[in-house]
Amino acid sequence: MSMKIGIAGATGRMGRILVEAVAGSPDAVLAGASVRPGSDHEGRDIGEIAGLGTLGVAATSDREALFAAADVVIDFTAPELTMAHLELATATATALVIGTTGMDADQRAAMAAAAERVAIVYGANMSLGVNLLLGLTRRVAAALDEDFDIEIVEMHHRHKKDAPSGTALALAEAAAAGRAVALDEVAERGRDGLTGERRRGAIGLAALRGGDIVGEHTVIFAGAGERLEIGHRATSRAIYGTGAVKAALWLKGRPPGLYGMADVLGLT
Ligand SMILES: NC(=O)c1ccc[n+]([C@@H]2O[C@H](COP(=O)([O-])OP(=O)(O)OC[C@H]3O[C@@H](n4cnc5c(N)ncnc54)[C@H](OP(=O)(O)O)[C@@H]3O)[C@@H](O)[C@H]2O)c1
């Protein structure tokens, strides 16, 4: 039986792509699509809004109805809205795929708590390539000692609201895990002014913003006399939509728990 998938924030940049990905999946049906209360799009056919033709699903601001209608809701929105969705997911026993980035430590803890009652896939980046890069970063960081300085550089489009990107932070976590250190203790973010020399063992993060860049990440291991760089460039947001729908389908019948894209993609 087809999985009933609901899309939250369905008129956002990612929301529209997710609607298209679900509509194009032979294993899923679009169960609902939510928009902000008072949105001009409310009541309109979500397929028309996404430029896909009529899909027979009206955009709604009734979040409860979205969760009641779906087996799984895909949420690429904003942290405060994702928090509201965690409550609805547990109240209605609906699984969640969360792609929202920029959550703080308390919000991440709330997500982990909700995952004790429902199955959740969280991924700061749903692409296959980036998830492979995460694994490579961990391995290279484990192989090279602190003679190699680790710097992570990312660039995204001018509309992105959080920095550094969730993916850059996940890459930094992977590098820290490879070195068996806590990221909080070694991260150097947003250097500016008279910073002093680089700390040995630090993991640096730098964020660039501009134009329509979908997402670029480079992990640099800079040593004396040589430098290793591994990276990923996304040229289409469709990869995140494909990954999110794959995660939603993978959730079918899963017990409660907080899963990652590495689980979905079989990389663990
Ligand atoms: N995990 C991944 O692979 C991945 C990939 C790309 C993006 N992302 C993340 O996904 C999120 C969305 O990105 P985007 O580029 O699609 O952003 P966007 O175009 O701003 O879309 C956000 C959507 O959420 C809705 N929304 C936000 N806050 C809301 C609130 N309080 N109440 C109701 N609706 C609300 C917005 O509604 P309005 O339009 O009415 O404001 C919009 O539909 C970001 O966190 C981004 O970093 C993740």
PDBQT file of the ligand as one rigid body, heavy atoms in Angstrom, charges set to zero:
ROOT
HETATM    1  N1  LIG A 301      18.154  18.779   4.945  1.00  0.00    +0.000 N 
HETATM    2  C1  LIG A 301      18.349  19.177   3.675  1.00  0.00    +0.000 C 
HETATM    3  O1  LIG A 301      18.784  18.392   2.809  1.00  0.00    +0.000 OA
HETATM    4  C2  LIG A 301      18.025  20.598   3.317  1.00  0.00    +0.000 A 
HETATM    5  C3  LIG A 301      18.146  21.053   2.007  1.00  0.00    +0.000 A 
HETATM    6  C4  LIG A 301      17.722  22.361   1.693  1.00  0.00    +0.000 A 
HETATM    7  C5  LIG A 301      17.193  23.163   2.705  1.00  0.00    +0.000 A 
HETATM    8  N2  LIG A 301      17.132  22.688   3.976  1.00  0.00    +0.000 N 
HETATM    9  C6  LIG A 301      16.539  23.462   5.084  1.00  0.00    +0.000 C 
HETATM   10  O2  LIG A 301      15.125  23.446   4.930  1.00  0.00    +0.000 OA
HETATM   11  C7  LIG A 301      14.595  24.638   5.548  1.00  0.00    +0.000 C 
HETATM   12  C8  LIG A 301      13.704  25.375   4.541  1.00  0.00    +0.000 C 
HETATM   13  O3  LIG A 301      14.497  25.854   3.464  1.00  0.00    +0.000 OA
HETATM   14  P1  LIG A 301      13.859  26.625   2.241  1.00  0.00    +0.000 P 
HETATM   15  O4  LIG A 301      14.990  27.068   1.399  1.00  0.00    +0.000 OA
HETATM   16  O5  LIG A 301      12.787  25.780   1.626  1.00  0.00    +0.000 OA
HETATM   17  O6  LIG A 301      13.204  27.861   3.007  1.00  0.00    +0.000 OA
HETATM   18  P2  LIG A 301      11.913  28.706   2.631  1.00  0.00    +0.000 P 
HETATM   19  O7  LIG A 301      11.769  28.851   1.159  1.00  0.00    +0.000 OA
HETATM   20  O8  LIG A 301      11.977  29.933   3.506  1.00  0.00    +0.000 OA
HETATM   21  O9  LIG A 301      10.676  27.774   3.127  1.00  0.00    +0.000 OA
HETATM   22  C9  LIG A 301      10.294  27.628   4.468  1.00  0.00    +0.000 C 
HETATM   23  C10 LIG A 301       8.822  27.237   4.517  1.00  0.00    +0.000 C 
HETATM   24  O10 LIG A 301       8.415  27.082   5.888  1.00  0.00    +0.000 OA
HETATM   25  C11 LIG A 301       7.314  27.956   6.157  1.00  0.00    +0.000 C 
HETATM   26  N3  LIG A 301       7.418  28.481   7.534  1.00  0.00    +0.000 N 
HETATM   27  C12 LIG A 301       8.542  28.876   8.167  1.00  0.00    +0.000 A 
HETATM   28  N4  LIG A 301       8.233  29.295   9.413  1.00  0.00    +0.000 NA
HETATM   29  C13 LIG A 301       6.903  29.135   9.553  1.00  0.00    +0.000 A 
HETATM   30  C14 LIG A 301       5.983  29.356  10.620  1.00  0.00    +0.000 A 
HETATM   31  N5  LIG A 301       6.394  29.803  11.809  1.00  0.00    +0.000 N 
HETATM   32  N6  LIG A 301       4.672  29.065  10.417  1.00  0.00    +0.000 NA
HETATM   33  C15 LIG A 301       4.239  28.591   9.226  1.00  0.00    +0.000 A 
HETATM   34  N7  LIG A 301       5.064  28.369   8.158  1.00  0.00    +0.000 NA
HETATM   35  C16 LIG A 301       6.382  28.631   8.336  1.00  0.00    +0.000 A 
HETATM   36  C17 LIG A 301       7.444  29.070   5.145  1.00  0.00    +0.000 C 
HETATM   37  O11 LIG A 301       6.207  29.706   4.969  1.00  0.00    +0.000 OA
HETATM   38  P3  LIG A 301       6.196  31.221   4.363  1.00  0.00    +0.000 P 
HETATM   39  O12 LIG A 301       6.652  31.082   2.936  1.00  0.00    +0.000 OA
HETATM   40  O13 LIG A 301       4.761  31.607   4.501  1.00  0.00    +0.000 OA
HETATM   41  O14 LIG A 301       7.127  32.013   5.217  1.00  0.00    +0.000 OA
HETATM   42  C18 LIG A 301       7.915  28.303   3.908  1.00  0.00    +0.000 C 
HETATM   43  O15 LIG A 301       6.825  27.655   3.274  1.00  0.00    +0.000 OA
HETATM   44  C19 LIG A 301      15.808  25.451   6.008  1.00  0.00    +0.000 C 
HETATM   45  O16 LIG A 301      16.044  25.149   7.374  1.00  0.00    +0.000 OA
HETATM   46  C20 LIG A 301      16.931  24.922   5.137  1.00  0.00    +0.000 C 
HETATM   47  O17 LIG A 301      18.202  25.087   5.699  1.00  0.00    +0.000 OA
HETATM   48  C21 LIG A 301      17.522  21.425   4.292  1.00  0.00    +0.000 A 
ENDROOT
TORSDOF 0
